[in-house]
Amino acid sequence: MSDEDLWRVLRGIADMPYGAGQIAALEQLLRRVDAADDKHLAFVTRMQATTGYVYGGEPAKSFVTFSWCLSEFDRDPQPYHQRHLHQLLWHFKYMVSGLLKFPEVPLDRTYAVLDDMERRYREGGHSLQTVHKHRFRVADHVGDAEAAAHWYRLWQTTPRDDLSDCAGCDPTSQVGYLADTGRDADAVALAEPVLAGRLTCTEQPQAILTALLLPYLRTGRGEAARDAHREAYRRMRGNLADLWDIGDHVEFCTLTGNEARAVELIERHLDWLDRPPSPAAAMHFAATAAAALRQAGASTVYRRAAEGRPAAEVPAAVLADELAETATGLAARFDARNGTTHQSEWINRRLAVRPSGEYLPLSASVRRRPAGAGAATAASPSGEQGREVRVGEPPAVHPPADAGPDDLLDLAELSWGRHEHATFRAALAAFDDRFDAADLPAGTTAHRLALRAAERGDEDDVGGAIEINRAALGLYREAGEEVQAQVVAGRLGVLLTHSDDTAEEGLTLAREAVDVFDRLGDAGQRAAGYDRLALALLHRERWVDALAALDRAPADAGGDKHLATRIALHRAHLLEQLDRIEEARAAADAARRIAEELGVGELRTAACLAYARTVDHPAEAVVACDEALRWAPPDAELPVRVARARALLAAGRAADAVDDFVEAVTLCVERGAEGDAFLRWELAIAYRTVGRLSEAAEVAEEAVLGLARMGAQSEADRCRHLLAGVYAGLGEIEPALALLGQLADNLDGPDNLPHRGQVLEEAGGILYDADRDAVAAERFAAAATAYQLADLRLDELRARRREAYAWFWSDDRQAALRTVELADTLAAELAGRTEPAATYELAMVAEVGARVLTGEGRPDEALRRIAGVPDRLRSIEAFGEAVQVEILAGELLLRLERPAEAEPLLRRVLGGLPADSRPVRQTAWLLARALDLLDRPTEAAAVRAEHQLDED
């Protein structure tokens, strides 16, 4: 590789984002540069490496490159050294700050670098303002408050110059000192004009916003603090070099009562402690994380695998102790180096941080601080919905004092079937207080056991409910009460069909029960028995058989309207599964009417939701969900919120859907229920739909973590795809590309080739739009290969077309020509296809080939390629592209010295263009050129004047 090639590579690396990729590229280039023996290039490459190491999260390596450059500058001064002197002097600041962060570096070494920095600044006639600032930093680090105050005054009173830190970074350090010394209002006042200006530094505005978190909070500016947290954390969350500042955000979450969010941040960045940018950053993050985890209760943190350590869920308390030990150990090393106790005292204060003041919601997905976990109500042993209903339920009926044991159990049974939970509990409590089941007949004891099984089922203890029902069944049979035995057998059968291992036993029990009811039971018992059989079959996804069982139940359910409502609900569900939507809607509507008459909240809620799922129009679904929400008992609110959010989204009311999704996620977290990761994914979609991209990114990041933690890899990848699109919308190109690259790696199986091609093509599109054309071309080429392997020829053609454009604009004309040849071969295979997509691609392949040939100096071939292309494009209403090709044709005619043909074509194109459209000036310029060649200067001048064109 020639020296010119190496310089070109260096320029490309300078355009790369800071991070591991740029560092790897720099180190590879350094090896080539040293082999080439170009001292200028070696110096500039190491100067670039110094910056790359600092901002890429590996500052220790910058000490070596800086020292090499400084030594080379002093040993053999060259003209190019002088050109880079300003940057070399600037790097002294990196060195002083960096040396402080490594306890193994003696403090004397930092003072020596500071003295050398001051000498060189004085000799160059530069202000000492930034020297005083870094002497302040050293004093502050070792805990010398008097010296820190002295250097701070000098720093503030010494004039700035072009070696001073930028207009964002200098005030950031001042804000930090003012906040540390209790002058929060001054800190905020200092920062406001800075934030109002334009900050272009790599570290801003995230650094100053992070410094403002506590001043905002302590001066009562809660919303400003929240906004600062969100914006700053978003900007730094992917940068290893910002691990220290991320610790500040973890601490802010702890202070504001956002323990769950703190844990999410810790989990996201925990593996950075395996490769921290510095011991100081590791110390600070570990301390703030330990303090947060001490507030996290029984939470666990997923820690990724590392060398010698498998991936695992770690209890928060255990991890807190481990991180606290890490932090205190590092602080002790710094104090030993510094000869003070300042760092240990400072870390102990970090470890002691607790929530203070009023709770400040920070999350875009959780609106309340969880007060505790609670489990959602489970299905009852008979398969009916859970019974915890407060809305629409009558107050408890207190059992008479003289009620006998069977009276109390009958009251409890009746109340359970009617969803009157307060009376159900009251009757059972009275029974347990007044009687000892051991002294009662077997049938009575069996009845109490059956109701105890119902209680266990409502508590989601299916195993316990099965065990107790088996005992009750045995007692009923022992007592010779066959009908009651079959009631319990049917309930047991429904429970057993939840498991593959016991499903056949469950179905047998349910079938035998209905046979007995057909012979011995009344209409209500027969209806309940067939309902239970239908539920057992439903659990096995035998929809047709389940519906047939319901068809055999007495139409009026023996006069039991509560049972009739449940049967109608189960019928609606089965019909929905069978895609008989109109019948499902009718069944749901029937359930809705009966439930409204009964006034039972949970039945009415379930009926409204069933109806909402089957209506034709999303707006009708929203109305039904609104009704469900009015009647929903507390434990039923979560599914109602989810259903309403989805209906609102489908109805085009995404902004309203956001509120319901947020409430659903909050309820899910509060109750400790599973599924919040899936809900966050849907919430991210809603945020994106309404254009709230920052919140969409935040919530999608949470969803990806949650889905991956659950092992839902496919769903996690789909959410990553969403997140990549959000990042691209935010202009955060590197995170978007990283995600798309990860997806391409994940989609490496033969069944995933179409999706692999899609994400590679999307990555190419992002790079192309960012004018990184050569890399874009490589992505398009990889996409084309994936499409080829998937036998998706039209997609392959599109990817090749885009690859050719990218090579063309990257000025690699040979690669562009090779790609056009590949595209032409593929286009010949597809020439007989006439669908619009094929017509479009074949036309545009002709167009890109013409451009490449034009660049190769072959305009006659280029013109032949696009003959008839505009008409084909117009036939599919691709009018803009048609004009684009016609303008190219006009340009080619002029190149071929055929102005008489070009002039009418260009006039026609110009006449059809909107006055403010982009191609107008280009077309007018070409037309004026054609008129010049036709020796019609007056007309040419008129065209130029009309469109305000220069002669050139």
BELRAHU-V411140 format. One line per field, one symbol per residue. phi: phi as a letter, one per 20 degrees, with the letter a starting at -180 (. if undefined). psi: psi as a letter, one per 20 degrees, with the letter a starting at -180 (. if undefined). Layout:
phi = ???
psi = ???
//
This chain:
phi = .fffffffffffffefffqffffffffffgffffffmdfffffffffffgffffeencfffffffffffffffffbgcgffffdfgfffffgfgffffffecffegfgffffffffgfgffffemefegfffgffgfffffeneffffffffffgfdeffbfdffffdffffffggffffdndffffffffgffffedddfgedeffffffegfggffdmeffffffffffffgfdfddgfeggffgffffffffendfffgffffffdfffffbffagfffffffffffffffeemefccedffbgmbffaedggfffgfffffgfffffffffffemcdffffffffffefcgbmffdfdfeccecfgeqebeffeffgenfffdfddemefffeffgfefefffffffffffffemefffgfffffffffecdgfedfgffffffffffffffffemefffffffffffffffffemefffffgffffffgffffdffdffffffffffffffffedeefffffffffffffffffelefffffffffefggelmnefffffffffffgfffffemdffffffffffffffffffmegffffffffffffdffdgfffffffgffffdffgfdfgffffffffffffendffffgffffffffffffemefofffffgfffffgffenefffgfgffffffgfffffnefffffffffgffffgffemeffgfffffffffffeeeffdgfffgffffffffffffemdfffffffffffffffffeldffffffffgfffgffffemdfffffffffffffffffegeedfgffgffffffffffffffgfemcfffffffdfnfgfffffdmefffffgfffffffffffelcffefgffffffffeeggdfffgfffffffffffgfemcffffffffffdldfge
psi = prhghhghgghhhhiqqqahgggggghghghhghhilohghhghghghhgggggiijmhhhhhghghgggghghgmprhhghhjgghghhhhgggggghhioiioqhhhghghgghggghgghjkqqjghghghhgggghhiknhghghghgggghipqqaiiqrrihhghghgggggghjjmghhgghhhghghiaopiqhiqjhghhghigggggijjmghhgghggggghhhihjohijhghhhhhghggghjjmgghghggghhjhihiilqhqhgggggggghgggghijjcjqqpppqqrpjorqqpppghghggghhggghghhhgghhgikrjghggghhhghjprpqaqpophqiipiqppirqqqqprqrhjirrrinphpjpqrpopqqhjprghgghhgggghghjknhghghgghggghhhqohhjrqhggggghghhhhgghghjkmgghhgghhggggggghhikngghhhghggghgghhihphhjghgghgghghghgghhgiragghgghghghgggghghjkmgghghhghhiqphjkkjohgghghghghgggghghjkmgghgggghhghggghghhkoghghghghggghiiqhphhhhgghhggghhiprgiihghgggghghggghjjmhghhgghgghgggggghikqqihhhhhghghggghhjjmhghggghhggggggghhijmgghghhhhgghghggghijngghghgghggghghljqhijgghghghghggggghghjkmhghghhghghghgghghjknhhhggghgghgggghgiiknhghggghhgghgghhhhjhipjqgggggghghhgghhggghghjkmhghghhhjpigghhhhhjkmhghggghhggggghhhhjllhhhhghghggghhipqhjqhigggggghghgghghjlmhghghgggghjlqrh.
//
